[in-house]
Amino acid sequence: MTTPTHTLFTDPQAAAWLGFDPATLRVWRSKSRRAGHLIGPRWVEIGGTGTRRRIRYRLEDLRAFTDAGAVALEPPKKRGRPRKAAEARP
């Protein structure tokens, strides 16, 4: 079964999808507003003002948030000074 990309999730649904506690999403939103930049996934505010507005998360925003955290490992860099090439002996 595939989920349509236009699905809107509530806090508990989005948190369950991400594997977090719903309170974590509320903290991230609060910190994002104070910091002036996004800390958690993007959210949508629907209707009303203050406590009357509804917060929802779009599936594509949740996916983008998890994709942004994907770790790509690179081969370890060689440490120390590079060695001089062995001089050819006559």
C-alpha positions in Angstrom: 0.0 0.0 0.0 1.4 3.4 -0.9 0.7 6.6 0.9 -0.3 9.6 -1.2 2.2 12.5 -1.0 -0.4 15.0 -0.1 -1.3 13.3 3.2 -1.2 15.6 6.3 -0.1 14.2 9.6 -1.0 15.4 13.1 1.8 15.7 15.7 1.3 12.2 17.1 1.1 10.7 13.6 4.2 12.5 12.4 6.1 11.7 15.5 5.2 8.0 15.1 6.3 8.1 11.5 9.6 9.6 12.5 10.0 7.4 15.7 10.0 10.4 18.1 7.8 11.5 20.9 5.2 14.2 19.9 6.7 16.6 22.5 9.9 16.5 20.4 8.1 18.0 17.5 6.7 20.8 19.7 10.1 21.6 21.1 11.6 21.7 17.6 8.9 24.1 16.4 9.4 26.4 19.4 13.2 26.4 19.0 12.8 27.1 15.2 10.6 30.1 15.9 13.1 31.5 18.4 16.2 30.7 16.3 14.7 32.0 13.1 15.7 28.9 11.1 14.3 25.4 10.8 15.4 22.8 13.4 13.0 19.9 12.7 10.8 19.0 9.8 8.7 21.8 8.0 5.2 22.1 9.2 1.9 23.7 8.0 -0.3 25.9 10.1 -3.9 25.7 9.2 -6.6 28.2 10.2 -7.0 30.4 13.2 -4.4 32.1 15.3 -2.7 31.2 18.6 -4.0 28.0 20.1 -6.8 27.7 17.5 -4.5 27.0 14.6 -3.8 23.4 13.6 -0.3 22.1 13.0 0.1 19.4 10.3 3.1 17.8 8.6 3.2 16.9 4.9 4.6 13.5 4.1 7.1 15.0 1.6 8.4 17.3 4.3 8.9 14.4 6.7 10.7 12.4 4.0 12.9 15.4 3.1 13.8 15.8 6.8 14.9 12.2 7.1 16.7 12.3 3.8 18.7 15.3 4.9 19.9 13.3 7.9 21.2 10.5 5.8 24.9 9.8 6.5 27.3 9.3 3.6 30.5 7.8 4.8 33.7 8.7 2.9 36.9 6.6 3.0 39.2 7.6 5.8 41.9 10.2 5.0 45.5 9.2 5.3 47.0 10.7 8.4 50.5 12.1 8.9 53.0 13.5 6.5 53.3 12.1 3.0 56.4 9.9 2.6 59.0 10.7 0.1 59.3 8.4 -2.8 62.2 6.0 -2.5 65.2 7.2 -4.4 66.5 4.8 -7.1 70.0 3.5 -6.4 72.4 3.2 -9.3 
